[in-house]
Amino acid sequence: MTDATEPSKKLSTDADVIGQRRSQPVEINSGNAMLHGDVLETIFIQLPTIDLVSTSSVSTAWNHSVNSSLALSPRRLPFLFIHQLKFPNSVSTHFFDPHSRSWHLLPFHRANNIPRNSKVCTDSATLFNLTPSFLTFSSDPFHLSWNNTLSPPLLWRSDPVVGFVGSDLVVAGGVYDFEDDPFGVEVLRVNGDGIWRRCQSMPSEFNCSLFLTTTVVDDKLWVAEKNSGLFSVFNPITGNWGHLENLTGEHRSTTDFFLFAISYGCDSSGKNTYAVVLGVGGRSKDVSEIRLWKLNYPSMKRKDIGTMPPEMTSKLVTNQDGSPVSSIEILTSSTTGVEEFFYVYNASNPQEIFMCRVNGVNRCEWESTPNPLMENRSAKDRLIFTCFSIDYDELRSVVNRR
């Protein structure tokens, strides 16, 4: 992983930490060989999380060492999931483990239970499937099950913004032309009376849901236009939208940005308290930089996080057919403000996945990995990207359900 301003360096120093902490040795005798518990911890901390599941079943002592390594170095960074919907009806799921920098295929045959018209909610994690007769969700990391089947919104929609905001479910825009309100917004109270409530319509500037980027911050829905950076914030309690603002914040940068994507950041308690903005600067055929910054609302105060290294920038904005970059996505599933981790990719050409790790002093480090699904991908295949903070126990339960 490389820093935008410093030479390349090793990111993780967990093994060094173990070397400083000498645990009580757990002796494991295999023939003439003997491994001490602290040695096992050092080994296990380098393994992919999914491999720890089988490793822990070798013996009681090995299980103890697995748990010790996880206690010493908890695996809190979010995983990236890519669900490949192959034509006509098969589904496979790959996931990236940021702790071992490795890709893995879901270790068992999954049911073909992700509909082709499934979309991602504003949390970058939950999938939804909207039909004229129902609205349903899948919220587990691997999307192995669907639940929370609800009656559909009152307005017929093709590609709306959908997100859970506090205790409310918000569905905005994407309304079919024959309806009277193309920017209509409806809110449903989760665990409430099951009745959809019509609210103030989206600003008309958001006239195409395909060019919107969304997130949830401080129990409010942020919706921004990808090219202009214009955004507004929706409060589901009042049912109203705020004034239009610009993602560049209170001060204008010396760089002109022509493409934006937004996510969220967390404070030390894990609450989403500010937006994280990715801006692509320059022109579509001459990108000058890609920058990350924090943005608070309504103060509009901006705090720069860092820039992507130039060699990665050129990879990110390059399309195979030579066309200019048109859409960048940024995903996260942060649980603490101590350290944040973001995935960035070119939605039109996700050949490479880029990662940004931000520590508590806003030090921005970058890394990239090839997308293994692109090599044999058919033009008819559809890729759905989600992001989850999944712990060892959750992963073990998924593996053991085979």
N, C-alpha and C positions, 0 to 999 in steps of 0.2 A: 504494500500500500504506500502510496506516495503522498507527500504533503504538497500543497500548491506552491509553497515558497521555500521548502527545504528539500534536501536530497532524499531519495528513497530510503526507507528504513523499515525494520520489522515492527509490525503493529502490536502484536500480542507478546507479553512477557510473562504469561502465567507460569511457565516452567521455571522461570527465574524466581518467581514468588515462592514456588514450592521449595526451591533450593534453600530459601531463607527460613522456611518453616520445617523443622524436622519432626514429623509426627512419630508417635510410638510405632515401631516397626511391626508389621504383620507378616510373619514368615510363611511363605507358601512354598512347600517342598514338592517339586515335580522331578522324580528320579533323583539325580545328583545335583539338579539345579535348585537354587533357592532365590526367591524374589522377596524383597522387603516391601512392606506396605507403601512406604514413601516413594519407592521406585515405581511401583504400579501406578500410583497417583500421577507421577510424572508422565508415564506412558499413556494412561487413560485420558489425560487432559488434552492430548493431541488427537484423539480419535473422534471421528464424526459422532454426533449425538446418537444417531440411529444404531451405530455399532455397539454402543454402551449397553443396549438392551440385551443382546445375546451375551456380551461379556459378563454382565452381572449375574447371569444364570450358571456360570461355570462352577462357582463354589460360594459358600457363605463369605469367605475371606475376600474373594474378588468383588462380591456385591458390596462389601463394606468399603473396599477401596474405591469403587465407582461412586458411592455416595459421598465419600470423603473428598474426592476430586471435584464433585459438583458443589459441595459445600464451600470448598476453598475458592473455586472459580465458577460461580453460577453462570449459566448460559442464558443470558437475558436478551441478546440481540435478536431482532425479528428475522424469521425465515421468509424467503421469497418462494411462492408457489406458482407454477405455470401449469394450467390445465389445458391439455391439447384435445380439442374436439375434432376428431377425424371423421371425414365423410365416409359413409353416411351416418353411423351412429355409435362409434366407439370413443371411449374417453380414457386418457392416461394422465397421470399427475406426476410431475417432477418437482423437486424442491431443492433449494439451495441452503446449505448449512453455513452460515457466516463464520462459525467458530472454527471449522476445519477447512473452509474455503472449498467445499465439495458439493457436487450435484448428486442427487439420488432419485431413483424411481420408486414410487409407492410400492412397497414390498409385497403386494398381493394384487390379484386381479380385482379391479373395482367394478361396481355396477355402472352401466351407462346411464347415470342418473343426473347428469348436468345438461339441461335442455340447451339447444343451440342458440336460443335467443336470450340466454341468461346474461345479466349485466352485473356490474360491481357497484355496490353502494358507496356512499361518500366516505366510509371509514376505511376503504381499500381492502377490506377483509370479507365482508358479508356479500353473498350473491343473492340476487332477487330474480324472480321470473314472473312477469306480468302478462296476463292474458285477459280477454274480455270477461272471463268468469271468475278469476281468482288472482290473488297476489300472494306469493309464497317466498320463503327465505331459507337459505342454508348458511349457518353461522359457525359450523365447526371448521377447523383449519384445513382439512382435506376435502371438505364438502361431500361427505359420504351420506349425509341425510338432509332432508328438507322438512321444515316444520313451520309453525306460525302461519298457517294458511288463513288468509283474510279475504273478505269481500273486496273487489277491486274498487279503485276510486270512481267517483261519479262521472268524470270526464274520460273519454277514450284517449289513450296516449300510446305513442309508438316508441319513444326513446326519452323518457323523463329522467330528471334528477331524483334519486331516491336515497333517503338517509334517515337514520335514527338520530334525533337531536334531543338529548335529555330523555324525557319520558314520552316524547312524541315521535311519530313517524311522519316524515314530510315527503310529499310527491309534488314536483314542480316542473312545469313546462312540458314539452314534447307532445302537446295535444294535437290530435288530428285536425286537418283543415276544416272539416265540416262542423266542428264544435264552435261555439260563439266566443270562446276565450282561449286563444292559442298559448297564452302565457299563464294559464290557470294554476293555482296552488291549492292543494288540499292537505289537511293535517288530521291524523288519527291518533288519539290518545292510547298509548300502549296499555293494555290491561284495563281499558276504559269501557265505554258503552258500545264500541264498535261502529260509531257513526263518523263519517268523514265530514270535516268542517271546511267550507270554502273560505279562503283568506285573500289578502291583497295579491294581485297578480304580479308575476315577475316583471322587472323593468323591460321595456320593449327592446332595449339594447341587446338583450340576450335572446336574439331571434332565431338562433340555431343551436340546439342542444349538443350537436356534434363538436362545436367549437367552445365548449365550456369546460372549466376545471373547477372542482368543488372540494370542500373539506368542511369539517365541523370544529369550531373553536368556541370554548366557553359557552356551551349549550346554544350555539347559534350556527346557522347554516351560511357558509360563505360560497358565493357563486361568482366566478370571474370569467370574462371573455378572454380566450387564449391569446389573441393577437393584439388587442388594444390594452389589455391590463385593467380595464374597467371592472370594478366589482361592487357588489352590494351584499349586505348581511341581513338575513331573515331571522326574525325572532318568533318562534312558534307560539310563544305565550300570548303575545299581542297580535300575532298574525300579520305583522307589517314588515316592510323592507326599509332599510336605512338609505341614506343618500348615496348616490354613486361616488365612488372614490377610485383612486388609481393604485395599483400594487407597488408602484415605485415609492410610495410613502410620502412623508412630509417634505422631503427634499429631492430634487431632481438630480439624477446621476449624470456624470459626464458622458456615460454610455447611453445610447438609445437602444431600448429593448423592444423587440418585435414579436417575441413569443414568451408565454408564461405558463407555469404550472404551479399549483399550490398544494401544500399538505399542512400538517400541524406539528406543534412542538409542545412538550410537557414541562411543567414545573417539577420540583422535587417530590411533590405528593402524587405525581402521575396524572394530574389534571391537564387537559388541553387548554392552554391559556394564551397561545399566540399562533399566528400562521407562519409557516415557512414557505418562502417564495423562491422559485427557480426562474431566473430571467435569462433569456438568450439574447445577447447583444449584437449589434451590427446590422447586417442585412441578411435576408434568407440565403443568398448565394455568396455571402462574405461574412461569416460569423466571426466576431472579434473576441467574445468571451462568453462563458456561462457562469453565472454568479448565484450564490445562495444568500438570502438574508431573512431575518426575523421581522415580522410586522405585527404591531399591536393595533387593536381597534377599540375605541374610536380615536385614540390619541394620534394614530398614524405614525407613531415613532418607529423608525427603522434601524436595525442593527445588523451590519454585514457579518456574515459567517465566513465566507471565503469564495474562491473561484476554482473551477475545475482546471487541471493542468492542460496546456494547449494541445498536447498530443492526444489526450482523451477527448477533448472537445471536437477535434477533427473527425474522430471515429464516430462520436455520437451523432453528429449532424449530417453524416454521409448516407445517402440512400443508394441502393444498388442500381437503380435506373438513372441516377444522376440528377433526379429532381431535388429541389430544395427541401429542407426539413420543414414539416408542417405541424407536428405534434410531438411534444415531449411529455412523459409522465414521470411523476415522483411519488413513491409509496413509502409508507413507514407504518410501524405499529409500536411506537415508543411507549414505555411504561414508567420511565423515570427521567427527570431532568438532568441527572448526573452525566448521562451519555446518550446521544441520539444517533440513529443509524437510518440512512435513507437509500433506497434503490431508485435509480434513474435509468430510463431507456427511451429509445426512439420508437414511438408507437407504430410508425410506418415500416421500420426496419430494425426490429429488436435483435440484431445479430450479436450485440454485446450488451451485457448488463453492467452498469456502473454503480459503485457503492461509495457513499460518503459517510464517514464516521466523525461525529462532532463530540468532543469531550466538554467538560464543565467550563473550560476557559475559552470556548469557541475556537478551538484548534481543529481545523478541517483537514481530514486525510482521505485520499481517494484511492480506489482500487477498481479493477474491472475483471470480468470473467466472460468467456464466450457462452452464448446461449446454446445448449446442446440440442435443442429441438429444431433449430433452423436448418441443420444439414440435410435432413430427409423430409422436410416439411412440404406438404402438397399445397397448391394454391387454394384448394377447397377447405383446408384445415383452418380452424379458428383457435387462437390462443387467448386464454383469459388469465390475467395476472392478479394475484392477491398477495397480501402480506400479513403475517401473524407472528406475534410473540408466543411461541409454543415451548413449554418446558419439557423436561425429560419424562415426567410422569405421564403427560398427555401423549407424547410420542410412543411411549411404551404401551399404553392402552390401545393405541391404534395398531401397532405391530402385533400385539397379542390377540387381536380380534380376528385374525385370519382363520 
